[in-house]
């Protein structure tokens, strides 16, 4: 059969040849079976056995998740166990079986009712449980119908499989075994979506936004995944396989070269120093970041502490999470962003259903409206600041009032710790995320109340261009090199320089060599990237001249379209450095 190339969005670089592991995490079809009255008790017993097997399975998964991601992350499986153990649920299903429904049909009917009821509930805590109900629905039916268990965690180590699925939910993400999964491909997603950021953090090649790969591929078939070009090649020829092997060897050799750069400074050919920080999504990424030469943390995301949890983390749990990263970096700066929940990151309880959550009650808005939740995090941060150079970053700021309210709560948190006699730092530097046009335009006003700016390009592009960054259908319109975005970044740099405060970029834009070239040309001297991207960005910096980058950025600012701006930057960069860097 002919070679077929499926085209998606490049999410994480690298090339992998391996078997497909197709994960269809969806509710299976259930036959409308009617049972005899004499079979009712046997069906109820079969249901109970199915519940027991599902609970046993979840406990096994939870134990593995604790080892790989920690207690906080693994708590999501405790929630799912509690759903199965719910007495009301068990009694409802058993009553339905007594109406001569088979065990699987009765469970399916009741779960559909529960999911609909929870989704419509006015109580946010119940609405947040819908995804867990779906996971339980799928898992128990899989057991009752005697279907293959598709959990990715059970692949044999060394399988080198390419996980192909519609999307990665939090519970599926926690089950990924990096010793079995070599790459990820999803129907959904964009370059800045959760799965793409996760793949880059783990160093796994990934292609997202494939739309229909799950319907076109079969488990076990060999494919070539190219995370650099965003393609999946099915039924590869001998020539295609040989080419992929050659590229793999070249990448391994490049990896060895890049590894030797970990101890070198990121200094351009004309002597300009660029500071390279790491973005840290989970605490266990800190060690990789340090090993790759990160000079600090430009963005520690804290949402892992609250998303998918049954209860909010207390002050001590948060303190330990922050302390682990701070200790890994010693005296080097660690910038920790306060909870940026909302949009596509939903925490436990107290969350309204919103038609447009990205423009709704999220990030600093939620924190200021829920001061007790916010102050718990602030107290943990102020305590952890005793261990190193900690800086607090506030997300989605659009007015000076928000900064001042946050500072007032920081002062309250400090006073509470002082009253308890707890050691802490009261003078932790505070910065803001520049991730909306409003923040960029008002940067001059914000500068008087903060010590640094951090540009979040993921949201800045989304809000400037009115393009949902998580929508694969709009991926071609999500263009970070749009002149409007470039002008907002240049504007923010000019304000920071004039007011004498530091400014960096922590969005995914900084990990891309072409975009990093543009950012340096716009005046950015601090880039925070995924840990795996640090060596390659450092190689880029050491191969260019800031004068050339500035000239290229000046020309791109005047371009009428994103495509023309990109062409200008690419032509200048290709002339300046090894073109292989563009394929990161």
C-alpha positions in Angstrom: 0.0 0.0 0.0 1.2 3.6 -0.6 2.9 5.7 2.0 0.4 8.0 3.7 1.6 11.2 5.5 -0.7 12.7 8.1 -0.1 16.4 8.7 -0.5 18.0 12.1 1.1 20.7 14.1 4.8 20.3 15.3 4.6 20.4 19.1 7.9 18.9 20.3 11.0 18.2 18.1 12.5 14.8 17.4 11.9 11.8 15.2 10.7 8.4 16.4 10.1 5.1 14.5 7.9 2.8 16.4 4.6 0.9 16.8 1.3 2.8 17.3 -0.3 2.4 20.7 -3.8 3.6 19.9 -5.7 4.8 23.0 -9.4 5.2 22.4 -10.4 6.7 25.8 -14.1 6.8 25.1 -17.3 5.2 26.4 -17.7 1.9 24.5 -21.0 0.9 22.9 -23.2 -1.2 25.2 -25.7 -3.7 23.9 -29.3 -3.4 25.1 -29.4 -6.8 26.7 -32.4 -7.9 28.7 -31.8 -10.6 31.4 -34.1 -13.1 33.0 -35.4 -12.7 36.6 -33.4 -15.8 37.5 -30.2 -14.0 36.4 -30.6 -10.8 38.4 -28.5 -11.9 41.4 -25.7 -13.2 39.2 -25.6 -9.9 37.3 -25.4 -7.9 40.6 -22.5 -10.1 41.7 -20.8 -9.5 38.3 -21.3 -5.8 38.9 -19.7 -6.0 42.3 -16.8 -7.9 41.0 -16.4 -5.3 38.2 -16.4 -2.5 40.8 -13.8 -4.4 42.9 -11.5 -4.9 39.8 -11.8 -1.2 38.8 -10.9 -0.1 42.3 -7.9 -2.5 42.4 -6.8 -1.2 39.0 -7.1 2.5 40.1 -5.1 1.8 43.3 -2.3 0.2 41.2 -2.4 3.3 38.9 -2.4 5.6 41.9 0.7 3.9 43.4 2.6 4.3 40.1 1.5 7.9 39.9 2.7 8.6 43.4 6.2 7.3 42.4 6.4 9.3 39.2 4.5 12.5 40.0 3.9 12.6 43.8 1.0 12.4 46.2 -0.6 15.6 45.1 -0.9 14.7 41.5 -2.0 11.1 42.2 -5.0 12.3 44.3 -7.1 12.4 41.2 -7.4 8.6 41.4 -8.6 8.7 45.0 -11.5 10.8 43.7 -12.3 8.2 41.1 -12.1 5.4 43.7 -14.5 7.3 45.9 -17.0 7.6 43.1 -17.1 3.8 42.5 -17.5 3.3 46.3 -20.4 5.7 46.5 -23.3 3.8 48.1 -25.9 5.7 46.3 -24.3 4.9 42.9 -24.0 1.2 43.8 -27.7 1.0 44.9 -29.0 2.9 41.9 -27.2 0.5 39.5 -28.4 -2.6 41.4 -32.0 -1.3 41.4 -31.7 -0.9 37.6 -30.4 -4.4 37.2 -33.5 -5.7 39.1 -35.5 -4.2 36.3 -33.9 -6.9 34.1 -31.0 -4.8 32.7 -27.6 -6.4 32.3 -24.9 -5.1 34.6 -23.1 -3.1 31.9 -26.4 -1.7 30.6 -27.6 -0.7 34.0 -24.2 0.9 34.9 -24.2 2.8 31.5 -27.7 4.2 32.0 -27.0 5.4 35.6 -23.7 6.9 34.7 -25.2 8.8 31.8 -27.8 10.2 34.2 -25.2 11.1 36.7 -22.9 12.8 34.2 -25.8 14.9 32.9 -26.9 15.8 36.4 -23.4 16.8 37.5 -22.8 18.8 34.3 -26.0 20.8 34.9 -25.4 21.3 38.6 -25.3 24.9 40.0 -22.5 23.7 42.4 -19.1 24.0 40.8 -17.6 21.1 42.9 -20.1 18.7 41.2 -19.4 20.1 37.7 -15.7 19.6 38.3 -16.3 15.9 38.8 -17.7 15.3 35.3 -14.3 14.3 33.8 -13.8 11.9 36.7 -17.2 10.4 36.1 -16.3 9.9 32.5 -13.1 8.1 33.4 -15.0 5.8 35.8 -17.7 5.3 33.2 -15.1 4.1 30.7 -13.0 2.0 33.1 -15.9 0.0 34.6 -17.6 -0.6 31.3 -14.3 -1.8 29.8 -14.1 -4.4 32.6 -17.8 -5.5 32.4 -17.6 -5.8 28.7 -14.3 -7.7 28.9 -12.6 -5.3 26.6 -8.8 -4.8 26.3 -7.4 -2.4 29.0 -6.0 0.5 27.0 -4.3 2.3 29.8 -0.9 3.5 28.5 0.8 2.7 31.8 0.7 -1.0 31.1 2.9 -1.0 28.0 6.1 -3.0 28.5 9.2 -0.9 29.1 11.3 -0.5 26.0 8.3 -0.7 23.7 9.3 2.6 22.1 5.6 3.2 21.3 4.0 6.2 19.7 0.9 7.0 21.8 -2.0 8.1 19.5 -5.1 9.4 21.2 -7.7 12.1 20.8 -6.3 14.2 23.6 -4.5 13.7 26.9 -6.6 14.3 30.0 -4.9 14.9 33.4 -5.6 11.3 34.5 -4.1 9.9 31.3 -1.1 12.2 31.5 -0.3 10.9 34.9 -0.2 7.3 33.6 2.4 8.0 30.9 5.4 5.7 31.3 8.4 7.4 29.7 10.2 4.1 29.5 7.5 2.7 27.2 6.1 5.8 25.4 8.6 7.4 23.0 6.4 10.0 21.3 2.8 11.4 21.4 0.3 12.2 18.6 -3.1 13.6 19.2 -6.1 14.6 17.2 -6.6 17.7 19.2 -4.2 20.4 20.5 -2.1 23.2 19.3 1.6 24.2 19.9 0.6 26.0 23.1 -1.9 23.4 24.4 -1.4 21.3 27.6 -0.2 18.2 25.7 2.4 20.1 23.7 3.8 21.9 26.7 3.9 18.5 28.5 5.7 16.8 25.7 8.4 19.4 25.5 8.8 19.3 29.3 9.3 15.5 29.1 11.5 15.7 26.0 9.1 13.5 24.0 8.7 14.2 20.3 5.0 15.1 19.6 2.6 16.1 16.8 -0.8 17.5 17.7 -3.8 18.8 15.8 -3.9 15.7 13.6 -7.8 15.8 13.7 -8.5 12.2 12.7 -5.3 10.1 13.3 -7.2 7.8 15.8 -9.6 6.8 13.0 -6.9 6.2 10.4 -4.3 4.3 12.5 -4.2 0.8 14.0 -2.4 -0.3 17.1 0.8 -2.1 16.3 1.4 -0.6 12.9 4.8 1.0 12.4 4.9 4.7 11.7 7.4 7.5 11.7 6.6 10.5 13.9 8.4 13.7 13.1 7.8 16.3 15.8 9.9 18.9 13.9 7.8 18.9 10.7 4.5 17.8 12.4 4.0 14.7 10.4 3.1 11.0 10.9 4.2 8.7 8.1 2.3 5.4 7.8 3.5 2.3 5.9 7.0 3.8 5.5 9.2 2.4 2.8 12.7 1.1 3.3 14.0 4.5 2.0 11.8 6.4 4.5 13.0 4.2 7.4 16.7 4.6 6.4 16.2 8.4 6.2 14.6 8.4 9.6 17.4 6.4 11.1 20.0 8.8 9.6 18.1 11.7 11.1 17.9 10.0 14.5 21.7 9.4 14.5 22.3 13.0 13.6 20.0 14.2 16.4 21.8 12.0 18.9 25.1 13.5 17.8 23.7 17.0 18.0 22.4 16.1 21.5 25.9 15.2 22.6 27.2 18.5 21.2 24.4 20.4 22.9 25.0 18.6 26.3 28.6 20.0 26.3 27.2 23.5 26.2 25.5 23.2 29.6 28.3 24.9 31.4 28.9 27.6 28.8 27.5 31.1 29.0 24.8 32.3 26.5 26.8 35.2 24.9 26.3 36.4 21.4 29.1 36.8 18.9 29.1 40.5 19.6 29.4 40.1 23.3 25.8 40.5 24.5 24.8 38.2 27.4 21.4 36.5 27.3 20.1 34.9 30.5 18.5 31.5 29.9 16.0 30.4 32.5 13.7 27.3 32.6 10.0 26.9 32.7 9.1 24.3 35.3 5.6 22.7 35.1 6.3 20.0 37.8 8.8 20.0 40.6 10.7 17.0 39.3 11.6 18.9 36.1 14.0 21.1 38.2 16.9 18.6 38.1 16.7 18.3 34.3 16.7 22.1 34.0 19.8 22.4 36.2 21.6 19.7 34.3 20.8 21.5 31.0 22.4 24.7 32.2 19.4 26.7 33.3 20.5 29.9 35.2 17.3 29.9 37.2 13.5 29.5 36.8 11.7 32.1 34.7 8.3 30.5 35.3 7.3 27.9 37.8 3.7 27.0 37.1 1.7 26.2 40.3 -1.5 24.9 38.7 -0.3 21.2 39.2 -1.2 21.8 42.9 -4.9 22.4 42.3 -6.0 20.9 39.0 -7.8 17.6 39.3 -7.6 17.6 43.1 -10.3 16.6 45.5 -9.3 19.4 47.9 -7.1 22.5 47.9 -3.5 21.9 49.0 -2.7 23.3 52.4 0.2 25.7 53.2 2.7 23.0 54.2 2.1 20.9 51.0 2.6 24.0 48.9 5.7 25.0 50.8 7.3 21.6 50.2 6.5 21.7 46.5 8.2 25.2 46.1 11.1 24.3 48.4 12.1 21.3 46.3 12.6 23.5 43.2 14.3 26.3 45.1 16.8 24.0 46.7 17.6 22.5 43.3 18.7 26.0 42.1 20.5 27.1 45.2 21.1 30.9 44.9 19.8 31.2 41.4 16.5 33.1 40.9 13.2 31.1 41.0 10.2 33.1 39.7 7.0 31.4 40.9 3.7 32.4 39.3 0.6 32.4 41.5 -2.3 30.2 40.6 -3.2 30.8 36.9 -6.4 28.7 37.0 -9.4 29.0 34.7 -9.7 28.8 31.0 -8.5 25.2 30.3 -7.1 24.7 33.8 -9.9 24.0 36.3 -9.3 23.6 40.0 -11.5 22.1 42.7 -14.8 23.7 43.8 -16.1 27.3 43.7 -15.8 27.6 39.9 -18.7 29.1 37.9 -19.7 27.7 34.6 -18.8 30.3 32.0 -19.5 30.6 28.3 -16.1 32.1 27.7 -13.7 31.0 30.5 -10.6 32.5 28.9 -12.2 36.0 29.4 -13.8 35.1 32.7 -13.1 34.6 36.4 -9.5 33.3 36.2 -5.9 33.8 37.4 -5.5 37.0 39.5 -9.2 37.7 39.4 -10.0 34.5 41.2 -7.1 34.9 43.7 -8.2 38.4 44.7 -11.8 37.3 45.1 -10.8 34.3 47.1 -8.3 35.9 49.5 -8.0 33.0 51.9 -7.0 30.6 49.1 -4.6 33.2 47.8 -3.1 34.0 51.2 -2.5 30.3 51.8 -0.3 30.2 48.7 1.4 33.5 49.6 2.3 32.3 53.0 3.8 29.2 51.5 5.8 31.3 49.1 7.0 33.8 51.7 8.2 30.8 53.9 9.9 29.2 50.9 11.7 32.4 50.1 13.9 31.9 53.1 15.6 29.1 51.0 16.7 31.1 48.0 16.1 33.9 45.6 12.3 33.7 45.2 10.2 36.1 43.2 6.4 36.2 42.9 4.8 36.6 39.5 1.2 37.7 39.2 -0.8 36.4 36.1 -3.3 38.2 33.9 -2.8 41.7 35.4 -4.6 44.4 33.5 -4.7 47.3 36.0 -2.5 48.8 38.7 -5.3 48.3 41.2 -4.9 44.5 40.9 -1.2 44.7 41.7 -1.8 46.9 44.7 -4.5 44.6 46.0 -2.2 41.6 45.6 0.6 43.5 47.4 -1.8 44.2 50.3 -2.6 40.5 50.6 1.1 39.7 50.6 1.5 42.1 53.5 -1.4 40.4 55.3 0.1 37.0 54.7 3.4 38.2 56.1 1.7 39.7 59.2 -0.1 36.3 59.8 3.2 34.4 59.6 4.9 36.9 61.9 2.0 36.5 64.4 2.6 32.7 64.3 6.4 33.2 64.8 7.1 31.6 61.4 10.3 32.5 59.6 9.7 34.1 56.2 10.8 36.9 53.9 8.5 39.9 53.7 10.4 41.7 50.9 10.0 39.2 48.1 10.2 40.9 44.7 6.9 41.0 42.9 6.4 41.1 39.1 3.6 40.9 36.6 2.8 38.9 33.5 2.5 41.0 30.4 0.0 38.8 28.6 -2.7 41.1 27.4 -2.6 44.2 25.2 -3.9 46.2 28.2 -0.9 45.2 30.3 1.5 46.1 27.4 -0.1 49.4 26.8 -0.2 50.3 30.5 3.3 48.9 31.2 4.5 52.4 32.2 1.9 52.6 34.9 2.6 49.1 36.1 6.3 49.6 36.3 6.1 51.8 39.4 4.6 49.0 41.5 6.6 46.0 40.5 10.2 44.8 40.2 10.0 42.9 36.9 7.9 42.1 33.9 7.5 38.6 32.5 5.9 38.4 29.0 3.6 35.4 28.6 3.5 35.1 24.8 1.0 32.2 24.8 -1.8 34.4 26.1 -0.5 37.6 24.6 -0.9 36.2 21.2 -4.3 34.7 22.0 -5.7 38.0 23.4 -4.0 40.2 20.8 -5.2 38.2 17.8 -8.5 37.0 19.3 -7.5 33.4 18.6 -8.2 30.5 21.0 -4.8 29.0 21.5 -6.2 25.6 22.3 -8.3 25.3 19.1 -6.6 23.1 16.5 -8.9 24.5 13.8 -7.4 28.0 14.4 -3.8 26.9 14.6 -2.8 28.6 11.4 -4.1 31.9 12.7 -2.2 31.6 16.0 0.8 33.5 14.7 3.3 34.8 17.4 5.3 36.7 14.8 2.3 38.9 13.9 3.5 42.5 13.8 0.9 43.6 16.4 2.4 41.1 18.8 5.9 42.1 18.0 5.1 45.8 18.6 3.5 45.1 22.0 6.7 43.2 23.0 9.0 46.0 21.8 6.8 48.5 23.7 7.1 46.6 26.9 10.9 46.3 26.5 11.3 50.0 26.0 9.3 50.7 29.2 11.3 48.2 31.2 14.6 49.7 30.0 13.4 53.3 30.7 12.2 52.4 34.2 15.2 50.2 35.1 13.3 47.0 35.8 14.1 43.5 34.3 12.0 41.9 31.6 11.9 38.4 30.3 9.8 36.1 28.1 8.5 32.9 29.5 5.9 31.8 26.9 6.5 28.9 24.5 7.6 31.4 21.8 11.0 31.6 23.5 11.7 27.9 22.9 11.5 28.3 19.1 14.8 29.4 17.5 13.3 31.7 14.9 11.1 33.4 17.6 14.0 33.5 20.1 15.9 35.4 17.4 13.0 37.8 17.0 12.8 38.3 20.8 16.5 39.1 21.1 16.1 41.6 18.3 13.2 43.2 20.1 15.3 43.8 23.2 14.7 40.7 25.3 17.8 39.6 27.2 16.1 37.0 29.4 14.5 33.9 27.9 12.7 31.2 29.9 12.2 28.0 27.9 11.3 24.3 28.5 14.3 22.5 30.2 14.9 20.3 27.1 15.2 23.4 24.8 17.9 25.2 26.9 21.0 23.8 25.1 19.6 24.5 21.6 18.6 28.0 22.4 22.0 28.6 23.9 23.6 27.4 20.7 21.5 29.8 18.8 22.4 32.7 21.0 26.2 31.9 20.7 25.9 31.8 16.9 24.3 35.2 16.3 25.0 38.9 16.6 22.5 41.1 18.4 22.9 43.8 15.8 21.7 41.5 13.1 18.8 40.4 15.3 17.8 44.0 16.0 17.9 44.9 12.3 15.7 41.9 11.5 13.2 42.7 14.2 13.0 46.3 13.1 12.2 45.2 9.6 9.6 42.6 10.8 7.9 45.3 12.9 7.1 47.2 9.7 5.8 44.1 7.8 2.0 44.2 7.1 1.4 40.5 7.8 2.7 37.7 10.0 3.8 35.7 7.0 6.0 38.6 5.7 7.4 39.2 9.2 8.3 35.6 9.5 10.0 35.6 6.0 12.1 38.6 6.9 13.3 37.0 10.2 13.9 33.6 8.6 16.0 35.0 5.8 18.2 37.1 8.2 18.6 34.1 10.6 19.5 31.6 7.9 22.2 34.0 6.7 23.5 34.4 10.3 23.6 30.9 11.8 23.6 27.2 10.8 20.2 26.6 9.2 19.9 23.3 11.2 19.0 25.4 14.2 15.7 26.3 12.5 14.6 22.7 12.7 14.5 22.6 16.5 
